[in-house]
Amino acid sequence: MKARIHAAALVVLLVTSGCSAGSSATVAQGPGTLAVGFTAEPANFDFTRTDGAAIPQALLYNVYEGLVKLDADGKIVPLLAESWTVSEDRKTYDFKLREDAKFSNGAPFTAEDVKFSLMRVKTDWTVSIKSTMDVVERVDVVAPDHARVLLTKPSNGWLFSLTSRLGAMFSTGGVADLANKPIGTGPYTVSSRRRGDSIVLEHNPAYWGKKPAYSTVVLKYIKDPTALNNALLSNGIDVISAITVPDSIPQFQSDDRFTVVEGTTNSEVTLAFNNARPPMDDVRVRRALSYAIDRKALLDTAWAGRGTLIGSMVPPTDPWYEDLSNAYPFDPAKAKALLAEAGQVKSPLRLRIPNLPYAVSAAQVVASQLADVGVTVTIEPLDFPAVWLKQVFTDHDYDLSIIQHVEARDIVTFGRPKYYWGYDGKPVQQELAKADAGTPQEQVDAMRQVARRLSEDAAADWLFLFPNVIVAKDEVTGFVRNQVSESFDLTGLAPR
């Protein structure tokens, strides 16, 4: 039988034996194992109380499932709900549930769990996106396999929100220690964790659906981009979930041992302005900074020209997308004039960023270009996710930041004055409400108005849309070209 060196077998051996996973030793491949490399490690497993993308990236669709999910084309499809109907007034949703689904603690999945999970978002969740569930009036248990959700008003965004972590189903007896012991209905369970190193997922033997091709998946966390690339080149891992250094892509493209999958994402790399704090509370200053930045040059420098200039918080995969990338053309003279009108920015602006490659590279370009118009910037890299989430996202202690916003349709965050943008625009809030309650065409029209208004107000500067670049050993298949959900979905991956 032909033997292969396989990374996941190495990591699993090291985890179970208690040895250091930093060892460079290799062993022969174990059947059905896979190791995937990531950069940002979850602080814990509780996405109900911990913001950030790292937890749902690892757990959503893999450990936790919802009633529905997004497919590869961004379409809402059944998951734990076999089907659903919507009333004529668009306020009542009836879900027909799968009768064979169980949680990993052995409890059957029923309509009681739907009620418990959705209402718990309103009462127990603390993360910023929980307000999306405010529209839910109540959940009725019609039968064990029939849940009825009643909304206070029609909402175009509500069902879509169930494809995210907000829609994750929890067992009524499985939430005692979410930070350490996640219990879901998904194809995998969390077997072990080595903080600062890896998370091991094992196939859930009671899973109701198709058994995943890989029975063991090791999520390996490597912050340094060069070390991440070297881990794949040296057989330390089998997949890089997202390339973080674009200069390395040609190296993998020219090597027939690897496959490079390129597509797009929902991830807007955004220069965030603290709209609630001087001098960024002055629209003239925000507009000046937007004119001062050459986004094409920034994209070329920070990400080798890979990515898309979009000029808004709307990616091309959303139905209300329109190209606003020319709203603030590079114009240092206009930037200087606006700054003179507003009064010179005297104190250095603190550009507090996650210590991730894309943010560090982009920050250097931003600081240099703002210096050219007389604005001094100090770059402060912060450990991500923990420190950035605490100091910038939660405490709003920043002037500028650069962050990749990965959640789908996250333009709605500009309708929340307490969100870390500090943006309080009543017209935007009104248009968002109109979009959510209207017909599909009214939603598109209103959401386009929201994007235009945010651009006019220079509520942020959208630098570029992050590309989706996955690199894997050639024998691993099943990757989704466009990353449209929060999850790095393992369920479709299989050996060639």
C-alpha positions in Angstrom: 0.0 0.0 0.0 1.3 3.4 -0.9 2.2 5.5 2.1 2.1 9.3 2.4 3.5 11.8 4.9 0.4 13.5 6.3 0.4 16.5 8.6 -2.8 15.8 10.6 -1.6 12.4 11.7 1.5 14.1 13.2 -0.6 16.7 15.1 -3.1 14.1 16.4 -0.3 11.9 17.6 1.4 14.8 19.4 -1.9 15.9 21.0 -2.8 12.5 22.2 0.6 11.7 23.5 1.1 15.0 25.3 4.2 15.8 23.2 4.9 19.3 21.9 3.0 20.1 18.7 5.9 22.3 17.7 8.0 19.3 16.9 9.2 19.0 13.3 9.0 15.2 13.2 6.7 13.6 10.6 4.9 10.3 10.6 3.0 8.3 8.0 -0.5 9.4 7.2 -3.4 8.2 9.3 -6.6 7.5 7.4 -9.2 10.2 7.3 -7.1 13.0 9.0 -6.6 16.6 7.9 -4.7 19.6 9.3 -5.8 23.1 8.4 -3.8 26.2 9.2 -5.3 29.5 10.5 -3.9 32.8 11.7 -6.4 34.0 14.3 -7.1 31.7 17.2 -10.4 31.7 19.2 -10.1 33.2 22.7 -12.6 30.5 23.8 -15.5 28.6 22.2 -18.4 30.9 23.3 -19.5 33.1 20.4 -22.6 34.1 22.4 -20.4 36.3 24.7 -17.2 36.7 22.7 -17.1 38.9 19.5 -14.9 38.2 16.6 -14.8 35.8 13.6 -12.4 33.2 14.9 -15.0 31.1 16.9 -17.7 30.8 14.2 -14.9 30.2 11.6 -14.0 27.1 13.5 -17.3 25.9 14.9 -20.2 27.1 12.7 -21.5 24.3 10.4 -18.8 22.0 11.8 -19.8 21.7 15.5 -22.9 23.9 15.6 -25.7 23.9 13.1 -28.7 26.2 12.5 -32.0 25.7 10.9 -30.6 27.0 7.7 -27.2 27.7 6.2 -25.6 29.4 3.2 -24.5 27.3 0.3 -21.5 28.0 -1.9 -23.5 30.5 -4.0 -24.8 32.4 -0.9 -28.3 30.9 -1.1 -30.2 30.1 2.0 -30.7 26.3 2.1 -32.2 23.8 4.7 -30.0 22.4 7.5 -31.8 21.3 10.7 -35.0 22.6 9.2 -36.1 20.3 6.3 -38.4 23.1 5.0 -40.2 26.3 6.1 -43.1 28.4 5.1 -43.7 32.2 5.6 -47.1 33.7 6.2 -48.6 36.2 3.8 -47.9 39.1 6.2 -44.3 37.9 6.5 -44.4 37.8 10.2 -44.8 34.0 10.9 -42.3 31.3 10.0 -43.1 27.6 10.3 -40.1 25.3 10.4 -40.4 21.6 9.7 -37.5 20.0 11.6 -35.4 17.0 11.0 -36.5 14.2 13.3 -33.2 12.3 13.3 -30.9 15.0 14.5 -29.2 14.7 18.0 -26.8 16.8 20.0 -23.4 15.5 20.8 -24.5 15.0 24.4 -27.1 12.5 23.2 -30.2 14.7 23.6 -32.6 14.8 20.6 -33.0 18.0 18.7 -36.6 19.3 18.9 -38.7 22.4 18.6 -38.0 23.1 22.3 -34.4 23.6 21.4 -35.4 26.0 18.7 -37.4 28.1 21.2 -34.6 27.9 23.8 -31.9 28.9 21.3 -33.6 31.8 19.6 -35.0 33.3 22.7 -31.7 32.9 24.5 -30.1 35.3 22.0 -32.4 38.0 23.4 -31.8 37.1 27.1 -28.3 35.7 27.5 -26.2 36.7 24.5 -23.9 39.8 25.0 -22.2 40.2 21.6 -22.8 43.2 19.4 -24.9 41.3 16.7 -27.6 40.0 19.2 -29.9 42.9 18.4 -30.8 41.3 15.1 -33.0 38.9 17.1 -35.0 41.8 18.7 -37.6 41.4 16.0 -38.6 38.0 17.4 -41.8 38.2 19.5 -42.0 34.6 20.5 -41.4 31.0 19.4 -44.1 28.4 19.7 -43.6 24.7 20.0 -46.3 23.3 17.8 -45.0 19.8 17.8 -41.5 18.2 18.5 -40.7 18.6 14.8 -42.6 21.9 14.2 -41.4 25.3 15.5 -43.3 28.5 14.7 -41.5 31.8 15.0 -43.5 35.0 15.2 -41.9 38.4 14.4 -43.1 41.8 15.6 -42.8 43.1 12.0 -41.7 41.8 8.6 -37.9 41.5 8.3 -36.0 40.7 5.2 -32.8 40.2 7.2 -34.1 37.8 9.9 -34.0 34.5 8.0 -30.6 35.4 6.5 -29.3 36.1 10.0 -30.1 32.5 10.9 -27.3 31.4 8.6 -24.8 33.0 10.9 -23.8 32.2 14.5 -27.1 33.8 15.6 -29.0 30.8 14.3 -26.9 28.2 16.0 -29.0 25.6 17.9 -28.1 24.8 21.4 -29.3 21.9 23.6 -31.3 23.0 26.6 -28.9 21.0 28.8 -25.7 21.9 26.9 -24.9 25.5 27.7 -23.3 25.2 31.2 -19.8 25.7 29.9 -19.9 27.1 26.3 -16.5 28.6 26.6 -14.9 25.2 27.0 -17.4 22.5 26.0 -19.4 23.3 22.9 -22.3 20.9 22.3 -24.0 21.0 18.9 -25.6 18.8 16.3 -22.8 19.1 13.7 -20.6 16.5 12.1 -17.8 17.2 14.5 -17.2 17.6 18.2 -14.3 19.3 19.9 -12.0 16.6 21.1 -9.2 18.7 22.6 -7.4 22.0 22.6 -3.9 23.2 23.1 -4.2 27.0 23.7 -1.8 28.9 21.4 -1.4 25.9 19.2 -4.4 23.8 18.0 -7.9 22.5 18.3 -8.8 18.9 17.4 -12.2 18.1 15.9 -13.4 14.5 15.8 -16.3 13.0 13.8 -19.5 13.0 15.7 -20.7 9.3 15.5 -24.3 10.3 16.2 -24.4 12.8 13.4 -27.7 12.7 11.5 -26.2 13.6 8.1 -23.5 12.4 5.7 -20.4 11.3 7.4 -17.5 13.8 6.7 -14.6 12.4 4.6 -12.1 13.3 7.3 -12.9 11.8 10.7 -10.3 14.0 12.4 -9.5 17.6 11.6 -6.8 19.6 13.4 -7.1 23.4 13.3 -3.6 24.6 13.6 -3.0 28.2 14.6 0.1 29.9 13.3 0.3 33.7 13.5 3.5 34.3 11.5 2.7 34.2 7.8 6.1 32.8 6.8 5.8 30.1 9.4 2.3 29.3 8.1 3.5 28.9 4.5 6.5 26.8 5.7 4.2 24.6 7.6 2.5 23.6 4.4 5.7 23.3 2.4 7.2 21.1 5.1 4.2 18.9 5.7 3.2 20.5 9.0 -0.3 21.1 7.7 -2.4 20.1 4.7 -4.3 23.3 4.0 -3.8 27.1 4.5 -7.3 28.4 5.1 -6.5 31.9 3.8 -3.1 33.1 2.5 -2.0 36.1 4.5 1.1 37.0 2.4 0.2 37.5 -1.2 3.9 37.4 -2.4 3.9 33.7 -1.6 1.0 32.8 -4.0 3.1 32.3 -7.1 5.4 29.9 -5.2 2.4 27.6 -4.6 0.9 28.1 -8.1 4.2 26.9 -9.7 4.4 23.8 -7.5 2.2 20.9 -8.7 2.1 19.5 -5.2 -0.5 22.2 -4.3 -3.8 23.6 -5.5 -4.5 27.3 -5.2 -8.2 28.2 -5.0 -8.9 31.9 -5.6 -12.2 33.7 -5.2 -13.8 36.5 -3.3 -15.2 37.1 0.2 -17.6 39.3 2.2 -14.6 40.7 4.0 -14.2 44.5 3.6 -10.8 45.7 4.8 -11.9 48.9 6.4 -10.1 52.0 7.7 -12.4 52.6 10.6 -12.9 56.1 11.9 -14.0 56.8 15.5 -17.0 59.0 14.5 -17.7 59.8 18.1 -14.3 61.3 19.0 -12.6 64.5 17.8 -11.2 65.1 15.3 -12.9 62.2 13.5 -16.4 63.5 14.5 -15.9 66.2 11.9 -17.0 65.0 8.4 -14.5 67.4 6.8 -11.6 65.5 8.5 -13.1 62.1 7.5 -13.5 63.2 3.9 -10.0 64.7 3.9 -8.5 61.4 5.0 -10.5 59.5 2.4 -9.1 61.8 -0.4 -5.6 61.5 1.0 -5.4 57.7 0.5 -4.6 56.1 -2.8 -6.4 52.8 -2.4 -5.1 51.3 -5.7 -1.5 51.9 -4.5 -2.4 50.6 -1.1 -3.9 47.4 -2.6 -0.8 46.9 -4.8 1.5 47.4 -1.8 -0.4 45.6 0.9 -1.9 42.7 -1.1 0.0 42.6 -4.4 -3.0 44.0 -6.3 -5.2 41.0 -5.4 -8.6 42.1 -4.1 -11.3 44.4 -5.3 -11.8 48.2 -4.8 -15.4 48.6 -3.8 -15.8 51.9 -1.9 -18.5 50.7 0.4 -19.5 48.1 3.0 -21.2 46.1 0.2 -19.4 43.3 -1.6 -20.4 42.4 -5.2 -22.1 39.2 -4.0 -24.8 41.3 -2.3 -27.9 42.2 -4.5 -27.6 45.9 -3.7 -24.0 46.3 -4.7 -22.9 49.2 -6.8 -19.3 50.4 -7.4 -18.6 53.4 -5.2 -14.8 53.1 -5.4 -14.5 56.5 -7.2 -16.4 58.5 -4.6 -13.2 59.7 -3.1 -10.5 59.7 -5.8 -6.9 60.2 -4.7 -6.6 64.0 -4.3 -4.1 65.2 -1.8 -4.8 68.9 -2.7 -8.5 68.5 -1.8 -7.5 66.6 1.4 -5.3 69.5 2.4 -8.0 72.1 1.7 -10.6 70.2 3.8 -8.1 69.9 6.6 -7.4 73.6 6.5 -11.1 74.4 6.5 -11.6 72.0 9.5 -8.6 73.3 11.4 -5.3 71.4 11.4 -5.3 68.0 13.1 -2.8 68.7 15.9 -2.3 65.6 17.9 -1.1 62.4 16.3 -3.9 60.1 15.4 -3.6 56.6 16.9 -4.0 53.9 14.3 -4.6 50.9 16.5 -4.6 47.7 14.4 -4.7 43.9 14.8 -1.2 42.5 14.6 -2.1 40.7 11.4 -0.1 40.9 8.1 -2.8 42.7 6.0 -3.4 45.3 8.7 0.3 46.0 9.3 1.0 46.4 5.6 -2.0 48.6 5.0 -1.3 50.7 8.0 2.2 51.6 6.8 0.8 52.8 3.5 -2.0 54.8 5.3 0.4 56.4 7.7 2.8 57.4 4.9 0.0 58.9 2.7 -1.6 60.8 5.6 1.8 62.3 6.5 1.9 63.7 2.9 -1.1 65.9 3.7 0.2 66.9 7.1 -1.6 64.3 9.4 0.7 62.4 11.8 -0.3 58.9 12.6 1.2 56.5 15.2 0.7 52.8 14.4 -0.1 50.6 17.4 -0.3 46.9 16.6 -2.5 45.0 19.1 -2.7 41.3 19.8 -5.6 39.9 17.9 -8.2 38.9 18.7 -8.1 39.4 22.5 -6.5 42.9 22.9 -7.9 44.5 19.7 -11.4 43.3 20.6 -11.2 44.6 24.1 -9.6 48.0 23.5 -10.8 49.0 20.1 -14.0 47.1 19.5 -15.4 47.1 23.0 -13.9 50.1 24.7 -13.8 52.3 21.5 -10.3 53.5 22.5 -8.9 54.5 19.1 -8.9 57.2 16.4 -8.3 55.0 13.4 -8.2 51.2 12.9 -7.8 48.8 10.0 -9.8 45.6 10.3 -11.2 43.0 8.0 -15.0 42.8 8.6 -16.0 39.3 7.6 -19.7 39.0 8.6 -22.2 38.9 5.7 -24.2 42.0 5.2 -22.5 43.8 8.0 -23.4 47.3 6.6 -26.3 47.1 9.1 -23.8 47.8 11.9 -23.8 51.4 10.9 -27.3 51.6 12.1 -26.1 50.9 15.7 -24.8 54.1 17.3 -23.1 52.1 20.1 -21.1 50.0 17.7 -17.5 50.8 17.6 -17.8 53.1 14.6 -19.5 55.6 16.8 -21.6 56.6 13.8 -25.1 58.0 14.7 -26.8 58.8 11.4 -30.6 59.0 11.7 -31.2 58.9 7.9 -29.1 55.6 7.7 -31.1 54.1 10.5 -34.4 55.0 8.8 -33.3 53.6 5.5 -32.1 50.4 7.1 -35.5 50.0 8.8 -37.2 50.6 5.5 -35.0 48.1 3.7 -35.7 45.4 6.3 -39.5 45.8 6.2 -40.0 46.5 2.5 -40.4 44.3 -0.6 -37.3 42.8 -2.2 -37.0 45.7 -4.6 -37.6 48.2 -1.8 -34.8 46.5 0.1 -32.4 46.8 -2.7 -33.2 50.5 -3.3 -33.0 51.4 0.4 -29.8 49.5 0.9 -28.2 51.3 -2.0 -29.3 54.6 -0.4 -27.6 53.5 2.8 -24.3 52.8 1.1 -24.4 56.1 -0.7 -25.2 58.0 2.5 -22.4 56.3 4.4 -20.0 57.2 1.5 -21.2 60.8 1.6 -20.6 61.0 5.3 -17.3 59.2 5.0 -18.3 57.1 7.9 -15.3 54.9 7.2 -12.9 54.4 4.3 -13.3 51.0 2.6 -9.8 50.1 1.4 -10.5 46.9 -0.5 -12.4 43.6 -0.5 -10.2 40.8 0.7 -9.7 38.0 -1.7 -10.3 34.3 -0.8 -7.0 32.5 -1.5 -6.8 28.9 -0.1 -3.8 26.7 -0.7 -3.9 23.0 -0.2 -2.1 19.8 -1.0 -3.3 18.6 -4.4 -5.0 15.5 -2.9 -7.5 17.7 -0.8 -10.6 18.7 -2.7 -14.0 20.3 -2.2 -13.1 23.9 -1.4 -15.6 26.7 -1.9 -14.3 29.3 -4.3 -16.1 32.3 -2.7 -16.1 32.7 1.1 -19.7 33.9 1.8 -20.3 32.8 5.3 -18.6 33.0 8.7 -17.7 29.4 8.7 -14.7 27.6 7.3 -17.0 24.7 6.3 -15.2 21.4 6.6 -18.1 19.3 5.5 -17.4 19.3 1.8 -13.7 18.6 2.0 -12.5 15.1 0.8 -9.4 13.4 -0.5 -9.0 13.2 -4.2 
